[in-house]
Amino acid sequence: MKKLLSIVLALVMILSVASIAGAEELTNLNTYETQARELETWNIHYSQAAADLNVLTNLYDGLLTNDNHGNLKPNAAKEYTSPDGGKTWVFTLNQGMTWFNKDGEVQADVKASDWATGLEWVLNYAKNDSYNVSMPAEMIVGANDYYEYTKALTESDGAEAAFALTADAGSKFAEMVGIVCDDEAATITYSLVDSLPYFPSVATYNCLYPLSAELVEELGVQGYRDVTWEDMWYNGAYTVTYFENQNQKVLTKSPNYWNAANVKRFDTVTIKMVESVATAYQLFKAGELDHVSLDQATLQGIYNETADAEYKANLVEARPTKYSYQMHLVYNKNLEDGQTPDDNWNKAVANENFRKSLYYGLDLTNYLARTNAINPQSCQNYVYTGNGVAFTSDGTDYTALVRKEIGLEYDAEKYNRYDPEKAAEYKKAAMEELAAKGVTFPVTADYYISGASTVAAETAKVLESIFSTCLGDDYVVLKTNTYISSLANEVRIPRKASFFINGWGADFADPINFLGQETYADTQAYYSNAYSNINDATDEDLIKAYQEFTDLVTAAKAITDNLDARYAAFAKAEACFLNHVLTIPCSYEVAWELTKVNNYSKVYSAYGMQGYRYVDWETNSVPYTTEEMAAFAAAYAAE
């Protein structure tokens, strides 16, 4: 039967290819990003933002990458082994790798010791401000100790003392941290705190990326911290040959790329910055883009044949992105002045019944339709950790364990979490409890969007309607506010928002990627420090809930010899987080699009940053049809 299926699928693929006979593959790719997602740093070690890493992953080669099914595959490292069951990992590099400038001119050889220089930079508090520290700090022997050493040195002797540190033989770093680089043998050996079978997946992420000590010497520490596309060194598939902020970037295939014979690349990749997907759609119609995600109005117009009906045969439901989106609640919020505490909101959000009324009371179907008007329920999200990040020994997705713990199974027909009866009970209890604490109703929930985005404004109107219809204007009112240019500087840092809707993607194949960002009293927990401000909250019940969750995460993290037991423990920790509604799972991004790219040929991974590598893509000079993409999907599933 399986053989018959393979034959049928092969015939489907032949017919699909025949239907586009005469079409040519693209040699130059034209893609886009919205202006809200402009790159902010060219320093690959410093960034934790997808907007940066989606570009930078094309400019650098790390040890490993992924294939189109998400499997790990060699990259800069030609092989990797563990001689002791996962506590020590040895990566052997390919020969002939070089560092080159934007013009492709060779600057130096890539050496094993470049990975030590890169790790020292990441772990050095003065150099990298704690960015990307959490993963190596909790995995590699001595890494956290070195981070704390550089932090103490900076605080006692100043940044210059820490700036002077290197990864050279005999250095404090070499003495403390479990990494040994042999330039002659071209090997990098990591010694871990315990057996960690998932450690190779970390090698796809930028915390373990190389850095040439010669470049740091040339630019200086501050120079590398502020490195630009014009003075950085590359070792990846592309260099940047043009960049204009908020306009476009041009990536050109590197003439001295070590793996040019084995990697299919475009001659150029032009990334255009657009105001909105509506703008991108107009560029696609004009032949200036090779793919475009469709906003709600455009998708419905094509699908219902009221506008641009000629594209209906080309509608393709995109593969889900790796990002799991949540409503991240803010527990220590200020008023609009950015200084005065918003006591009314802070008291309300600290109340568990108030949070549960939001959790069960918001039917987000119409919000999901802003991304996917044809099939909005495909975007629904029940848990915090992203799908496909980790699997048990029998192939069960970790997120299914969490859904079982919280009693929510996937339902493709409705927004399954919505329970108006439960929400009404929690609302009644919350109003009674909060009124006794002096909270006035309705509670105002401040939500911020870019003032330049009409799409964001339209989406905010949908959210306002959901809050009003589902919860009642007597209880909570969503107030939409705008910022001018920087969400971080204008909103997040002065703590003006009541919540943010953010997506988070895993950096390696383990649930700690997500849960570790939310733990209490942890300086390396990104969301706890940068968004929720939970460490500044004062409500005892709220802190108790966070501490319960944090203790469960700590216990789960300590299990390293049995992945099934580890995932089961993490599922209980995540269920605790969700049962206390410390965040509200929101959505997945499953858009519809028009595209000249075979989505099933692209790198695909539920973690890391490799999914945006512009290598080995199959393309077509005209948009694929729905049937052609379905044939690709069927063949892919049968592989």
Secondary structure as UniProt FT lines:
FT   HELIX           2..19
FT   TURN            20..22
FT   STRAND          28..34
FT   HELIX           35..37
FT   TURN            44..46
FT   HELIX           50..56
FT   TURN            57..59
FT   STRAND          64..66
FT   TURN            68..69
FT   STRAND          72..74
FT   STRAND          77..81
FT   TURN            83..84
FT   STRAND          88..93
FT   STRAND          98..100
FT   TURN            102..103
FT   STRAND          106..109
FT   HELIX           113..123
FT   HELIX           125..128
FT   TURN            129..132
FT   HELIX           134..139
FT   TURN            141..142
FT   HELIX           143..157
FT   HELIX           159..163
FT   TURN            169..170
FT   HELIX           172..176
FT   STRAND          179..182
FT   TURN            183..186
FT   STRAND          187..192
FT   TURN            197..198
FT   HELIX           199..202
FT   TURN            203..204
FT   HELIX           206..208
FT   HELIX           213..219
FT   HELIX           221..225
FT   TURN            229..231
FT   STRAND          238..244
FT   TURN            245..247
FT   STRAND          248..253
FT   TURN            255..256
FT   TURN            258..262
FT   STRAND          268..274
FT   HELIX           277..285
FT   TURN            286..287
FT   STRAND          291..293
FT   HELIX           296..303
FT   TURN            304..305
FT   HELIX           309..314
FT   STRAND          316..317
FT   STRAND          324..329
FT   TURN            336..337
FT   HELIX           343..349
FT   HELIX           352..361
FT   HELIX           365..368
FT   TURN            369..371
FT   HELIX           376..379
FT   TURN            387..388
FT   TURN            393..394
FT   HELIX           398..406
FT   TURN            412..413
FT   TURN            416..417
FT   HELIX           420..435
FT   TURN            436..438
FT   STRAND          443..450
FT   TURN            451..452
FT   HELIX           454..471
FT   TURN            473..475
FT   STRAND          476..483
FT   HELIX           488..492
FT   TURN            493..495
FT   STRAND          499..504
FT   HELIX           512..515
FT   TURN            516..517
FT   TURN            520..521
FT   TURN            523..524
FT   HELIX           526..527
FT   HELIX           528..532
FT   HELIX           534..536
FT   HELIX           540..557
FT   HELIX           563..579
FT   TURN            580..581
FT   STRAND          584..588
FT   STRAND          592..595
FT   HELIX           599..601
FT   HELIX           610..612
FT   HELIX           626..638
//
